[in-house]
C-alpha cells in the first residue's frame, strides 16, 4: 500500500488545499501543521501559477498574492522540506503543466522525491495527454492523480482503470469555489469508479460546510476543500492558521 492509500485506510479522508506563499511561506507552514494537528489526512499544496485555469476567483487571488510576495517553485520545495521534518502524512502538489515544463520535468520530480511529495494533480493535462508526465512521475514514485468531471461520461471507466494515488472527482461544472448546493449525480459517477478500480476517490470543488462534507463523505472515500480555507487566509492573513485548524477539526468531525 502506497502512502496516499494509507490516508484512506479504515477512514474517510479529509483533504485540505492551501496555496503556498499566501500570504507568506511561514504562514503556509504554520497552517499545514495546524491542519495535521486537527485531523487532515492528506494535504494538497498549490504551487502558484500566473494562469490557474481550473481556479475560481478565490484561489486565483491566492495565486496572485503569493506571486506578488515573491514565491517561486524552489521556495515551495524548501517549505515542503522544512514541514516534512514535523509531519509524515501524504502531501500532493496541485499545479499546472507550465510550472513543470519551465522547471524541467526530471529536475522537478527529483525535487519531489527529495522533499517527500507523494502525488501531483495537473488540472490542465487531459487524461489522453498524461503520458507527457506519467513515465517521469512513475519513475520517481510520484502518483499522477487523475480528475473525473461531471462531463467525463463514458471516459469515467477508462480513467478509473488507470488511476493512481486517488481519483479526484470534480463535483460541479466550472472552476473551484464554494457552492450553496451540489446537484451533480455523484453517486452514479462513484458507482462507475468503484466498478473499475480499488483506488480511492475523493470529491472536491464547491465543498465548504460541515453538512456538505458529511454528505460527500457518504458518497466517496474522501472530501477535498480549498476555497473555504483560502478565504480564511485572505481574512486573517498571518493569524489564519489557528482559524484553519478549527475549521479542519469541524469538517473532519462532520465526516465522522
Buried (B, 14 or more C-beta within 10 A) or exposed (E): EEBBBBBBEEBBBBBBBBBBBBBBBEBBBBBBBBBBEBBBBBBBBBBBBEEBEBBBEBBBBBBBBBBEBEBBBEBBBBBBEBBBEEBEBBBBBBBBBEBBEEBEBEEBBEBBEEBBBBBBBBBBBEBEEBEBBBEBBEEBBBBBBBBBBBEBEEBBBEBBEBBBBBBBBBBBEBBBBBBEEBEBEBEEBBEBBBEBBEBBBBBBBBBBBBEBBBBBBEBBBBBBBBBBBBBBBBEBEEEBBBBBBEBBBBBBBBBE
